[in-house]
């Protein structure tokens, strides 16, 4: 009898758990059936069946095709409850004129909330305004800018160029995307936290944080691509599949971010110019409640997201395009050669208009953030006449916008840096950010734009001066249609295999 009781209790427990799971699963199915917006229009059918993939390498190419065909440059994907636009007037309306009606919204905050917490990317209203004010003060300060440039220049000279020189010496094929991701990760960690993960050391160690961060951003992006949020919510509730993996990755990110914050506290923040120290110091001065570890953890994660994959994505596609357009690489080399062989200073970097134009032209065709969504709070009508119901999503699509003949003319698919050199004396002339929202635009325009452009220019100039980069394998063919991995920032599936040669002077 004594043995029988625990056995019976165990059976009853298992039966209870199994029936709870069945009820939860049934509830999820019923909710799905009730709330999933069915639609059989050709766009929704192609989205749901994946038939778009027969004709297009990437979802973004399919959207670009649909948006080019649309008289208003706006389409609806009903099953996603989403309006997608490539119309600059609509973009300006969402990001500036009627900004308050297009917040990130609760749905977006839920998608990324487990990873980003209450960091600047994931909040609206007062919490966003407060962090934006602090971040723009820090990123705009002369002290932080010159500290950042010093880090970038050191990282290029001491880490990036030696890795490329090794590859040139051995003739080995290397994955340039991986090299740039390591470079960008080390650089943003040093600028943001004053700590060096050493990913670009000669033996190319794997960083646990970089790895966990990759997994977490990829799985969060998968949540966003699901036809209904109920799918990932049910998986999260049951802690199964991709949601279980995501929880594990976020736990690791949390532990490593906490270690970073502890280390920073131990080293002391006085006199340090990295962003975390500056946030810690000014939070402590202004508002003691801000100095808590969760707030600082969210800042750490936001800056990693902001500054790592964006920069490496743009550098990767730039060298892919240069490999196919050697005349552009030669023109960049000639421009940089003007100042002799010494490393290019910050001031001289600013005057390199052709290189600046090549970078912008690259990001027109391959923006690191290919699309960005806002939540329409109340019913609205966009400037092109499109009605948007309150509670639905509106996505503006920089990748498609860079491929619109009505914005860029008939040669929109040509890589032509000189289209940007229309200022006095052939100087770089910026385009309206609403036509080129690569760094977003309006009230939430990217705060790291100047820093990112400086970093990318410094890398581009140093690499083209010393090396020829040739893309090999399928990516090396004349066609320039990389396949991207779905994610928050664009990365090329399979990486970018290249062969490096020293430039003969
Ligand atoms: C090529 C490089 C970069 C690109 C293309 C880029 C693009 C963007 C885009 C599209 C957004 C809007 C995201 C959204 O609201 O969902 C954004 C926001 C932001 N970016 Fe960047 N970014 C780059 C580099 C950086 C760097 C290096 C930093 C900082 C070190 C940075 C800091 C920020 C911050 C703090 C925001 C949030 C602004 C706000 O919500 O008010 N970015 N960026």
Boltz pocket constraint, residues with backbone or C-beta under 6 A from the ligand:
constraints:
  - pocket:
      binder: B
      contacts: [[A, 120], [A, 121], [A, 128], [A, 132], [A, 135], [A, 303], [A, 306], [A, 307], [A, 308], [A, 310], [A, 311], [A, 314], [A, 367], [A, 368], [A, 369], [A, 372], [A, 373], [A, 437], [A, 438], [A, 439], [A, 440], [A, 443], [A, 444], [A, 445], [A, 446], [A, 447], [A, 448], [A, 449], [A, 451], [A, 452]]
      max_distance: 6.0
